[in-house]
Amino acid sequence: MLFDNVIYQKTLERSISILPDKDSSFLITGATGLIGSFIVDLFHCANLHGHSHHVYALGRSIERLQKRFCYHDDLITLVQQDVCDPFSDKLPNADYVIHAASNADPRTYAQYPAETLLTNVYGTRNVLEYCRKCESKLVLLSTFEVYGKAADRDVYDETSFGVIDANSIRSCYPESKRCAEILVRCYTEEYGIKGVIARLCSIYGPTMLASDNKAHAQFIRNAVNNEDIVLKSAGSQRRSYLYVADAVSAIFTILTKGSIGEAYNVSNENSVATIAEVAREASKIAGTKVVYQIPDETERRGYSKPQNCILNNTKLKDLGWNGKHSLSQGLKETIDILR
């Protein structure tokens, strides 16, 4: 079990201080995902250290929830709930909601484009209706991909916007995330929902799913297995990357300190690299080399078009947040834990 890993436990213990009041309640959608599972583990760790957070961890499969969170904690309730369905009236009220449910890798976008889009749209609507009824404060986990492509820039702040290709099936993901953001703003304006938005850069960490097909996830798996790092493109586009512990720290900062209706970029200015540089860093840690391979057709259809996307995090830092891990530190810790 990941939670039993000593290095991972130390990572969680370092993060306890970011949590709000000790007796708050939280509802987390997408609880078995990369970010959701880290958050549930963090609450469990905090509860073991004297906190008393009530957590409702939602997922489509109760079996998957039970397998992932097989520790005993009376304050953590596992709830089988598809976010595309209206929430059960029996679901208790929560002070805070972290909406992390979403398909999140290129192969899934290509294989299940309708599901990807509908999960982001219907799921966000149902979460907002829950928040409307329970008066919960919400943070929506969004993505840098909402910025689309702007020909005149490589760095994006929260006022930036660009073009998304409506003719590409892959646009199911960024377009539906745009819609989810607008839904949050609409509910904030019309119904007084307390909602904020976290626009995440590329997140990685030991809680990545085995099915995660993003390039950096593949690099990490190669490194963990002491294999050559497989690069399936030139990898020249520069991106912002962030270790999951830093991402979760930023999410809680936005949830507790962010202005209602506002979006915040989540990134670390000390963790910007090309995809090829990430591959080389992973190979350096693993002691292997980088090799090139042509992706299969399904995988290729899910890829985004090469472009630079560096997130300006000034607005987040103005809330008092700072990233703790460089790219090399985050990758090494991830690989050490998974090994």
Residue pairs with C-beta under 8 A, 6 or more apart in sequence:
1 70
1 71
2 8
2 41
2 206
2 207
2 337
3 9
3 41
3 44
3 45
3 71
5 206
5 337
7 333
7 336
7 337
8 41
8 206
8 337
9 45
11 245
11 333
11 337
12 41
12 42
12 45
13 45
13 49
14 245
15 42
15 245
15 248
15 249
16 42
16 45
16 46
16 49
16 51
18 248
18 249
18 252
18 253
19 42
19 43
19 46
19 51
19 53
19 252
20 96
20 252
20 255
20 256
22 46
22 50
22 51
22 52
22 53
23 52
23 53
23 54
24 53
24 54
24 95
24 96
25 53
25 54
25 55
25 56
25 92
25 93
25 94
25 95
25 96
26 39
26 43
26 53
26 54
26 55
26 56
26 94
26 95
26 96
26 97
26 98
27 55
27 56
27 58
27 91
27 94
27 96
27 97
27 98
27 130
27 136
28 36
28 39
28 40
28 55
28 56
28 57
28 58
28 97
28 98
28 100
29 36
29 58
29 81
29 83
29 97
29 98
29 99
29 100
29 101
29 123
29 127
30 36
30 58
30 59
30 83
30 99
30 100
30 101
30 102
30 141
31 37
31 39
31 40
31 57
31 58
31 59
31 65
31 68
31 69
31 78
31 100
32 59
32 61
32 64
32 65
32 68
32 209
33 100
33 101
33 102
33 104
33 207
33 209
34 104
34 203
34 204
34 205
34 207
34 208
34 209
34 212
34 244
35 100
35 141
35 200
35 203
35 207
35 244
35 247
35 248
35 251
36 57
36 98
36 100
36 101
37 68
37 69
37 207
38 205
38 207
38 244
38 245
38 248
39 98
39 100
39 248
39 251
40 55
40 57
40 69
40 76
41 69
41 207
42 248
43 51
43 53
43 55
43 75
43 76
44 69
44 71
44 73
44 76
46 53
47 53
47 73
47 75
47 76
52 75
53 75
54 75
54 77
54 92
54 94
55 75
55 76
55 77
56 77
56 79
56 91
56 92
56 94
57 65
57 69
57 76
57 77
57 78
57 79
58 79
58 80
58 81
58 83
58 101
59 65
59 78
59 79
59 80
59 81
60 80
60 81
60 82
61 80
62 78
62 80
65 78
65 79
65 80
66 78
69 76
69 78
79 91
81 87
81 88
81 91
83 99
83 101
83 119
83 122
83 123
83 126
83 127
84 118
84 119
84 122
84 123
84 126
85 126
86 126
86 129
87 126
87 127
87 129
87 130
91 130
93 134
93 135
93 136
94 134
94 136
95 136
95 137
96 136
96 137
96 138
96 139
96 255
97 127
97 130
97 131
97 136
97 137
97 138
97 139
98 138
98 139
98 141
98 251
98 255
99 123
99 124
99 127
99 138
99 139
99 140
99 141
100 141
101 119
101 123
102 116
102 119
102 120
102 123
102 141
102 177
103 109
103 112
103 115
103 116
103 119
103 173
104 212
104 214
105 209
105 211
105 212
105 213
105 214
105 217
105 302
106 170
106 213
106 214
106 299
106 302
106 303
106 304
107 211
107 213
107 298
107 299
107 302
108 116
108 211
108 213
108 302
109 116
109 169
109 170
109 172
109 173
109 302
110 169
110 170
110 298
110 299
110 301
110 302
111 298
111 302
113 169
113 170
113 172
114 172
116 172
116 173
116 176
117 172
117 173
117 175
117 176
118 176
119 176
120 173
120 176
120 177
120 179
120 180
121 176
121 179
121 180
121 183
123 180
124 140
124 179
124 180
124 183
124 184
125 183
127 138
127 140
128 138
128 183
128 184
128 187
128 193
128 195
130 136
131 137
131 138
131 187
131 193
131 194
131 195
132 187
132 191
132 193
135 194
136 194
137 194
137 195
137 196
137 255
138 184
138 193
138 194
138 195
138 196
139 195
139 196
139 197
139 198
139 251
139 254
139 255
139 258
140 180
140 181
140 184
140 195
140 196
140 197
140 198
141 198
141 200
141 251
142 177
142 180
142 181
142 197
142 198
142 199
142 200
142 263
143 173
143 174
143 177
143 199
143 200
144 156
144 199
144 200
144 201
144 202
144 239
144 240
144 265
144 267
144 309
144 311
145 173
145 174
145 177
145 304
145 309
146 174
146 177
146 178
146 181
146 199
147 156
147 160
147 161
147 162
147 309
148 161
148 162
148 163
148 164
148 174
149 162
149 163
149 164
149 165
149 305
149 307
150 156
150 160
150 161
150 162
150 163
151 162
153 160
153 162
154 238
154 308
154 309
154 310
155 310
155 311
155 312
156 265
156 309
156 310
156 311
156 312
157 265
157 311
157 312
157 314
157 315
158 199
158 262
158 263
158 264
158 265
158 312
158 315
164 171
164 174
164 175
164 178
165 171
165 305
166 175
169 301
170 301
170 302
170 303
170 304
181 197
181 263
184 193
184 195
184 196
184 197
184 261
185 195
185 261
187 193
187 195
188 194
188 195
188 260
188 261
189 261
194 260
195 260
195 261
196 254
196 255
196 258
196 259
196 260
196 261
196 262
196 263
196 264
197 254
197 262
197 263
197 264
198 250
198 251
198 254
198 263
198 264
198 266
199 263
199 264
199 265
199 266
199 311
200 242
200 247
200 266
201 239
201 240
201 241
201 242
201 265
201 266
201 267
201 309
201 311
202 214
202 216
202 239
202 240
202 241
202 242
203 241
203 242
203 243
203 244
203 247
204 216
204 217
204 220
204 241
204 242
204 243
204 244
204 330
204 331
204 334
205 243
205 244
205 245
205 247
205 330
205 334
206 244
206 333
206 334
206 337
206 338
207 244
208 217
208 220
213 299
213 302
215 231
215 232
215 233
215 235
215 275
215 278
215 279
216 241
216 275
216 278
216 282
218 230
219 229
219 230
219 231
219 278
219 279
219 282
219 283
220 282
220 331
220 334
220 335
220 338
222 228
222 229
222 230
222 282
222 286
222 288
223 229
223 282
223 283
223 285
223 286
223 288
223 331
223 335
224 286
224 335
224 338
224 339
226 286
226 287
226 288
227 286
227 288
228 283
228 288
228 289
228 290
228 291
229 279
229 280
229 282
229 283
229 286
229 288
229 289
229 290
229 291
230 290
230 291
230 292
230 293
231 275
231 276
231 279
231 290
231 291
231 292
231 293
232 292
232 293
232 294
232 295
232 299
233 275
233 295
233 303
233 306
234 276
234 306
235 274
235 275
235 276
235 277
235 278
235 279
236 274
236 275
236 276
236 306
237 274
237 275
237 306
237 307
237 308
237 309
238 272
238 273
238 274
238 308
238 309
238 310
239 272
239 273
239 274
239 275
239 308
239 309
239 310
240 267
240 268
240 271
240 272
240 309
240 310
240 311
241 268
241 271
241 272
241 273
241 278
241 327
241 330
242 250
242 266
242 267
242 268
242 271
242 323
242 330
243 268
243 271
243 323
243 324
243 325
243 329
243 330
243 333
243 334
245 324
245 325
245 330
246 268
246 323
246 324
246 325
246 330
247 266
249 321
249 324
250 264
250 266
250 316
250 321
250 323
251 266
253 316
253 319
253 320
253 321
254 264
254 266
254 316
254 319
257 319
257 320
258 264
258 319
262 315
264 315
264 316
264 319
265 311
265 312
265 313
265 315
265 316
266 311
266 313
266 316
267 310
267 311
267 312
267 313
267 316
267 323
268 313
268 323
268 325
268 326
269 313
269 323
270 323
270 326
270 327
271 323
271 325
271 326
271 327
271 330
272 310
272 327
273 281
273 327
276 290
278 327
278 331
279 290
280 290
281 327
281 328
281 331
282 331
282 335
283 289
283 290
285 328
285 331
285 332
285 335
286 335
295 303
313 323
325 333
